[in-house]
C-alpha cells in the first residue's frame, strides 16, 4: 500500500516543482538541431563550399531565436567556417590533404522576452543547446 501512494506523490511533486509546461516541452521535443549530413569531399587546392542549417525541431518559429555557435576540432589550412544566423558556411581552398574532424556547438535563446508565467524558462524548448561532429575529407 505504501508504494501505491508514494509513486503518485513523487510524480505530483515533480509536476509542481518543474511545472507542466517543462514536461510538455519535452513531450513535444522542441530543441535545436544542426543538419545531419555527410560533408562534400574537398579537393586539394580547389575552391570548396558546403552549407549546414540549424533549426528548432518541431517549432515553426525558427527565426524567433538567437543562434550562437562555436567550433572545436581541426580544419585544414585554407578552410574557414562562417556562422550567419541559421546557416553555417564551410568554404575556402584547402592547402592540406587528410581527414579533419570538427564539432559545431549551438546554443539558442528566444528573441523576445514574452512569458506567460514565471514557472519555467518560457522559451518552449526541451533543450537549449546541441552539437554535431563532422568529418571533412580533402583528397
MARBA-3410 file (N, C-alpha, C, O; in Angstrom, 1 decimal):
139
0.8,-1.2,0.0,0.0,0.0,0.0,0.9,1.3,0.0,0.5,2.3,-0.6 ~ 2.0,1.2,0.7,2.9,2.4,0.8,3.4,2.8,-0.5,3.5,4.0,-0.8 ~ 3.8,1.8,-1.4,4.3,2.1,-2.7,3.3,2.7,-3.6,3.6,3.6,-4.5 ~ 2.1,2.3,-3.4,1.0,2.8,-4.3,0.7,4.3,-4.0,0.3,5.0,-5.0 ~ 1.0,4.8,-2.9,0.8,6.3,-2.6,2.1,7.1,-2.8,2.0,8.3,-3.1
3.2,6.5,-2.6,4.5,7.2,-2.8,4.8,7.6,-4.3,5.2,8.7,-4.5 ~ 4.5,6.7,-5.2,4.8,6.9,-6.6,3.9,8.1,-7.1,4.5,9.0,-7.7 ~ 2.6,8.0,-6.9,1.8,9.2,-7.4,2.2,10.5,-6.7,2.2,11.6,-7.3 ~ 2.6,10.4,-5.5,3.0,11.6,-4.7,4.3,12.2,-5.3,4.4,13.4,-5.5 ~ 5.3,11.4,-5.6,6.5,11.8,-6.2,6.3,12.4,-7.6,6.8,13.5,-7.9
5.4,11.8,-8.3,5.1,12.3,-9.7,4.4,13.6,-9.6,4.7,14.5,-10.3 ~ 3.4,13.8,-8.7,2.7,15.1,-8.5,3.7,16.1,-8.0,3.7,17.3,-8.5 ~ 4.6,15.8,-7.1,5.6,16.8,-6.6,6.5,17.2,-7.8,6.9,18.4,-7.9 ~ 6.9,16.3,-8.6,7.7,16.6,-9.8,7.0,17.7,-10.7,7.6,18.6,-11.1 ~ 5.7,17.5,-10.9,5.0,18.4,-11.7,4.9,19.8,-11.1,4.9,20.8,-11.7
4.7,19.8,-9.8,4.6,21.1,-9.0,5.9,21.8,-9.1,5.9,23.0,-9.3 ~ 7.0,21.1,-8.9,8.3,21.8,-8.9,8.7,22.2,-10.3,9.2,23.4,-10.4 ~ 8.6,21.4,-11.3,9.1,21.7,-12.6,8.0,22.5,-13.5,8.4,23.2,-14.4 ~ 6.8,22.3,-13.2,5.7,22.9,-14.0,5.4,22.0,-15.1,6.2,21.4,-15.8 ~ 4.1,22.0,-15.5,3.6,21.1,-16.6,4.2,21.6,-17.9,4.5,20.8,-18.8
4.5,22.9,-18.0,5.0,23.4,-19.3,6.3,22.7,-19.6,6.6,22.4,-20.8 ~ 7.2,22.6,-18.6,8.5,22.0,-18.9,8.3,20.5,-19.4,9.1,20.1,-20.3 ~ 7.4,19.8,-18.8,7.2,18.4,-19.2,6.6,18.4,-20.7,7.1,17.6,-21.5 ~ 5.7,19.3,-21.0,5.1,19.3,-22.3,6.2,19.7,-23.4,6.1,19.2,-24.5 ~ 7.1,20.6,-23.0,8.1,21.0,-23.9,8.9,19.7,-24.4,9.3,19.6,-25.5
9.2,18.8,-23.5,10.0,17.6,-23.8,9.1,16.6,-24.5,9.7,15.8,-25.3 ~ 7.8,16.6,-24.2,7.0,15.6,-25.0,6.9,16.1,-26.4,7.0,15.3,-27.3 ~ 6.7,17.4,-26.6,6.7,17.9,-28.0,8.1,17.8,-28.6,8.2,17.8,-29.9 ~ 9.1,17.8,-27.8,10.5,17.6,-28.2,11.0,18.8,-29.1,11.6,18.6,-30.1 ~ 10.8,20.0,-28.6,11.3,21.2,-29.3,12.8,21.3,-28.8,13.1,21.5,-27.7
13.7,21.4,-29.8,15.1,21.5,-29.5,15.9,21.9,-30.7,15.4,21.7,-31.8 ~ 17.0,22.5,-30.5,17.8,22.9,-31.7,18.5,21.7,-32.3,18.9,20.8,-31.6 ~ 18.6,21.7,-33.6,19.3,20.7,-34.4,20.1,21.3,-35.5,19.7,22.4,-36.0 ~ 21.2,20.7,-35.9,22.0,21.1,-37.0,21.9,20.0,-38.0,21.9,18.8,-37.7 ~ 22.0,20.4,-39.3,21.9,19.5,-40.4,22.7,18.2,-40.1,23.9,18.3,-39.8
22.1,17.1,-40.3,22.8,15.8,-40.2,23.1,15.3,-41.6,22.3,14.7,-42.2 ~ 24.3,15.6,-42.1,24.7,15.2,-43.4,26.1,14.9,-43.5,26.9,15.4,-42.7 ~ 26.5,14.2,-44.5,27.9,14.0,-44.8,28.4,15.2,-45.7,27.8,15.5,-46.7 ~ 29.5,15.7,-45.2,30.1,16.9,-46.0,30.6,16.5,-47.3,31.1,15.3,-47.5 ~ 30.5,17.4,-48.3,31.1,17.1,-49.6,32.6,16.9,-49.4,33.2,17.5,-48.6
33.2,16.1,-50.3,34.6,15.9,-50.3,35.3,17.1,-50.9,34.9,17.5,-52.0 ~ 36.4,17.6,-50.3,37.1,18.7,-50.8,38.3,18.2,-51.7,38.8,17.1,-51.5 ~ 38.7,19.0,-52.6,39.9,18.7,-53.4,41.0,19.7,-53.1,40.8,20.9,-53.0 ~ 42.2,19.2,-52.9,43.4,19.9,-52.6,43.5,21.1,-53.6,43.5,20.9,-54.8 ~ 43.7,22.3,-53.1,44.0,23.5,-53.9,42.8,23.9,-54.8,43.0,24.6,-55.8
41.6,23.4,-54.5,40.4,23.8,-55.3,39.4,24.4,-54.4,39.3,24.0,-53.2 ~ 38.6,25.3,-54.9,37.6,26.0,-54.1,36.6,25.0,-53.5,36.1,24.1,-54.2 ~ 36.3,25.2,-52.3,35.4,24.3,-51.6,34.3,25.1,-50.9,34.5,26.2,-50.4 ~ 33.0,24.5,-51.0,31.9,25.2,-50.3,30.9,24.1,-49.9,30.6,23.2,-50.6 ~ 30.4,24.3,-48.7,29.3,23.4,-48.2,28.5,24.3,-47.2,29.0,25.2,-46.6
27.3,23.9,-47.0,26.4,24.7,-46.1,25.6,23.7,-45.2,25.1,22.7,-45.7 ~ 25.5,24.1,-44.0,24.7,23.4,-43.0,23.6,24.4,-42.5,23.9,25.6,-42.5 ~ 22.5,23.9,-42.0,21.5,24.8,-41.5,21.0,24.3,-40.1,20.9,23.1,-39.9 ~ 20.8,25.3,-39.2,20.3,24.9,-37.9,18.8,25.3,-37.9,18.3,26.2,-38.6 ~ 18.1,24.6,-37.0,16.6,24.9,-36.9,16.2,24.4,-35.5,16.9,23.8,-34.8
15.0,24.8,-35.1,14.4,24.3,-33.9,13.4,23.2,-34.3,12.4,23.5,-35.0 ~ 13.7,22.0,-33.9,12.9,20.9,-34.3,11.5,21.1,-33.7,11.3,21.4,-32.5 ~ 10.4,20.8,-34.5,9.0,20.9,-34.1,8.6,22.3,-33.7,7.7,22.5,-32.9 ~ 9.3,23.3,-34.3,8.9,24.7,-34.0,8.9,25.5,-35.3,9.8,25.5,-36.0 ~ 7.7,26.0,-35.6,7.6,26.7,-36.9,8.2,28.1,-36.8,8.3,28.8,-37.9
8.5,28.6,-35.6,9.1,29.9,-35.5,10.6,29.9,-35.3,11.2,30.5,-34.4 ~ 11.3,29.2,-36.2,12.8,29.0,-36.1,13.5,30.4,-36.1,14.5,30.5,-35.4 ~ 12.9,31.4,-36.8,13.6,32.7,-36.8,13.4,33.5,-35.6,13.9,34.6,-35.5 ~ 12.6,33.0,-34.6,12.4,33.8,-33.4,13.4,33.4,-32.3,13.1,33.6,-31.1 ~ 14.5,32.9,-32.7,15.6,32.6,-31.7,16.9,33.1,-32.1,17.2,33.3,-33.3
17.8,33.4,-31.1,19.2,33.8,-31.4,19.9,32.5,-31.5,19.7,31.5,-30.8 ~ 20.9,32.4,-32.5,21.7,31.2,-32.7,23.1,31.6,-32.4,23.7,32.5,-33.0 ~ 23.7,30.9,-31.4,25.1,31.2,-31.0,25.9,29.9,-31.2,25.6,28.9,-30.6 ~ 27.0,30.0,-32.0,27.8,28.9,-32.4,29.2,29.0,-31.9,29.7,30.1,-31.7 ~ 29.9,27.9,-31.8,31.3,27.8,-31.7,31.8,26.5,-32.2,31.0,25.5,-32.3
33.0,26.4,-32.7,33.6,25.3,-33.3,34.8,24.7,-32.5,35.6,25.5,-32.0 ~ 34.9,23.4,-32.4,36.0,22.8,-31.8,36.5,21.7,-32.8,35.8,21.2,-33.6 ~ 37.8,21.5,-32.7,38.4,20.4,-33.6,39.3,21.0,-34.6,39.8,22.2,-34.5 ~ 39.6,20.3,-35.7,40.6,20.6,-36.7,39.9,20.9,-38.1,39.0,20.3,-38.5 ~ 40.5,21.9,-38.7,40.2,22.2,-40.1,41.5,22.3,-40.9,42.5,22.7,-40.3
41.5,22.0,-42.1,42.7,22.2,-42.9,43.0,23.6,-43.1,42.1,24.5,-43.2 ~ 44.3,24.0,-43.3,44.7,25.3,-43.6,43.9,25.7,-44.9,43.8,24.9,-45.8 ~ 43.4,26.9,-44.9,42.7,27.4,-46.1,41.2,27.3,-46.0,40.5,27.9,-46.8 ~ 40.7,26.5,-45.1,39.2,26.3,-44.9,38.8,27.1,-43.7,39.4,27.1,-42.7 ~ 37.7,27.9,-43.9,37.1,28.6,-42.8,35.6,28.3,-42.6,35.0,27.8,-43.5
35.1,28.5,-41.4,33.7,28.3,-41.1,33.1,29.7,-40.7,33.7,30.4,-39.9 ~ 32.0,30.0,-41.3,31.3,31.3,-41.0,29.9,31.0,-40.5,29.2,30.1,-41.1 ~ 29.5,31.7,-39.5,28.1,31.5,-39.0,27.3,32.7,-39.3,27.7,33.8,-39.0 ~ 26.1,32.5,-39.9,25.2,33.6,-40.3,23.8,33.2,-39.9,23.1,32.5,-40.7 ~ 23.4,33.6,-38.8,22.0,33.3,-38.2,21.8,31.8,-38.2,22.4,31.2,-37.3
21.0,31.2,-39.1,20.7,29.8,-39.0,21.6,29.0,-39.9,21.6,27.8,-40.0 ~ 22.5,29.7,-40.7,23.3,29.0,-41.7,24.8,28.9,-41.2,25.3,29.8,-40.6 ~ 25.4,27.8,-41.6,26.8,27.6,-41.3,27.5,27.3,-42.7,27.1,26.4,-43.4 ~ 28.4,28.2,-43.0,29.1,28.0,-44.3,30.5,27.5,-44.1,31.3,28.1,-43.2 ~ 30.9,26.5,-44.8,32.3,26.0,-44.8,32.9,26.2,-46.1,32.4,25.7,-47.1
33.9,27.0,-46.2,34.4,27.4,-47.5,35.9,27.7,-47.5,36.5,27.9,-46.4 ~ 36.5,27.7,-48.7,37.9,28.1,-48.8,38.6,27.2,-49.8,37.9,26.5,-50.6 ~ 39.9,27.3,-49.8,40.7,26.5,-50.7,41.7,25.7,-49.8,42.6,26.2,-49.2 ~ 41.4,24.4,-49.6,42.2,23.6,-48.7,43.6,23.4,-49.2,43.9,23.1,-50.3 ~ 44.6,23.7,-48.3,46.0,23.6,-48.6,46.7,22.4,-48.0,47.9,22.2,-48.1
45.9,21.5,-47.4,46.4,20.2,-46.8,45.4,19.1,-47.2,44.2,19.3,-47.2 ~ 46.0,17.9,-47.4,45.2,16.7,-47.6,45.0,16.0,-46.3,45.7,16.2,-45.3 ~ 43.9,15.2,-46.2,43.7,14.5,-45.0,42.2,14.5,-44.6,41.3,14.9,-45.3 ~ 41.9,13.9,-43.4,40.6,13.8,-42.8,40.6,14.7,-41.6,41.5,14.6,-40.7 ~ 39.6,15.6,-41.5,39.6,16.6,-40.4,38.3,16.5,-39.7,37.2,16.6,-40.3
38.3,16.2,-38.4,37.1,16.1,-37.6,36.9,17.4,-36.7,37.8,17.8,-36.1 ~ 35.7,17.9,-36.8,35.4,19.1,-36.0,34.0,19.0,-35.6,33.1,18.3,-36.2 ~ 33.7,19.7,-34.5,32.3,19.7,-33.9,31.8,21.2,-33.9,32.5,22.1,-33.5 ~ 30.5,21.3,-34.3,29.9,22.6,-34.3,28.9,22.5,-33.1,28.1,21.6,-33.0 ~ 29.1,23.5,-32.2,28.2,23.6,-31.0,27.2,24.7,-31.2,27.6,25.8,-31.7
26.0,24.5,-30.8,25.0,25.5,-31.0,24.2,25.7,-29.7,23.7,24.7,-29.1 ~ 23.9,26.9,-29.3,23.0,27.3,-28.2,22.0,28.3,-28.8,22.4,29.1,-29.6 ~ 20.8,28.2,-28.4,19.7,29.1,-28.8,19.0,29.7,-27.7,19.0,29.2,-26.6 ~ 18.5,30.9,-27.9,17.7,31.6,-26.9,16.6,32.4,-27.7,16.8,32.9,-28.8 ~ 15.4,32.4,-27.1,14.3,33.1,-27.7,14.6,34.6,-27.8,15.1,35.2,-26.9
14.2,35.2,-28.9,14.5,36.6,-29.2,13.7,37.5,-28.3,14.2,38.4,-27.6 ~ 12.4,37.3,-28.2,11.5,38.2,-27.4,11.5,37.6,-25.9,11.8,36.5,-25.7 ~ 11.1,38.5,-25.0,11.0,38.1,-23.6,9.6,37.7,-23.2,9.3,37.7,-22.0 ~ 8.8,37.4,-24.1,7.4,37.1,-23.8,7.4,35.8,-22.9,8.0,34.8,-23.2 ~ 6.6,35.9,-21.9,6.4,34.7,-21.0,5.1,34.8,-20.4,4.6,35.8,-19.8
4.3,33.6,-20.4,3.0,33.6,-19.9,3.0,33.5,-18.4,2.0,33.8,-17.7 ~ 4.1,32.9,-17.8,4.2,32.7,-16.3,5.6,32.7,-15.9,6.5,32.8,-16.7 ~ 5.8,32.6,-14.6,7.2,32.6,-14.0,7.6,31.2,-13.6,8.6,31.1,-12.9 ~ 6.9,30.2,-14.0,7.2,28.9,-13.5,8.2,28.1,-14.4,8.8,27.1,-13.9 ~ 8.6,28.6,-15.5,9.6,27.9,-16.3,10.4,29.0,-17.1,10.3,30.2,-16.9
11.2,28.5,-18.0,12.1,29.4,-18.7,11.5,30.1,-19.9,12.1,30.9,-20.5 ~ 10.3,29.7,-20.3,9.4,30.4,-21.2,9.9,30.3,-22.7,9.2,30.9,-23.5 ~ 10.9,29.6,-23.0,11.3,29.6,-24.4,10.6,28.4,-25.2,10.7,28.4,-26.4 ~ 9.9,27.5,-24.5,9.2,26.5,-25.1,10.1,25.3,-25.6,9.7,24.5,-26.4 ~ 11.4,25.3,-25.2,12.3,24.3,-25.6,12.6,23.3,-24.5,12.6,23.6,-23.3
12.8,22.0,-24.9,13.2,21.0,-24.0,14.7,21.1,-23.8,15.1,20.9,-22.6 ~ 15.4,21.4,-24.8,16.9,21.6,-24.7,17.2,22.9,-25.4,16.6,23.3,-26.4 ~ 18.3,23.6,-24.9,18.7,24.9,-25.5,20.0,24.8,-26.3,20.4,25.8,-26.8 ~ 20.6,23.6,-26.3,21.9,23.5,-27.0,22.0,22.1,-27.6,21.4,21.2,-27.2 ~ 22.9,22.0,-28.6,23.2,20.8,-29.2,24.6,20.9,-29.8,25.2,22.0,-29.9
25.1,19.8,-30.4,26.3,19.8,-31.1,26.3,18.6,-32.1,25.6,17.7,-31.9 ~ 27.1,18.8,-33.1,27.2,17.7,-34.1,28.6,17.7,-34.7,29.2,18.7,-34.9 ~ 29.2,16.5,-34.8,30.5,16.3,-35.3,30.5,15.9,-36.8,29.7,15.1,-37.3 ~ 31.4,16.6,-37.5,31.5,16.3,-39.0,33.0,15.9,-39.3,33.9,16.2,-38.6 ~ 33.1,15.3,-40.5,34.4,15.0,-41.0,34.6,15.5,-42.4,33.7,15.3,-43.2
35.6,16.3,-42.6,35.9,16.9,-43.9,37.1,16.2,-44.4,38.2,16.2,-43.8 ~ 36.9,15.6,-45.6,38.0,14.8,-46.3,38.5,15.7,-47.4,37.7,16.2,-48.2 ~ 39.8,15.9,-47.5,40.5,16.6,-48.6,41.3,15.6,-49.3,42.3,15.1,-48.8 ~ 41.0,15.4,-50.6,41.8,14.5,-51.5,42.7,15.3,-52.3,43.5,14.7,-53.1
END
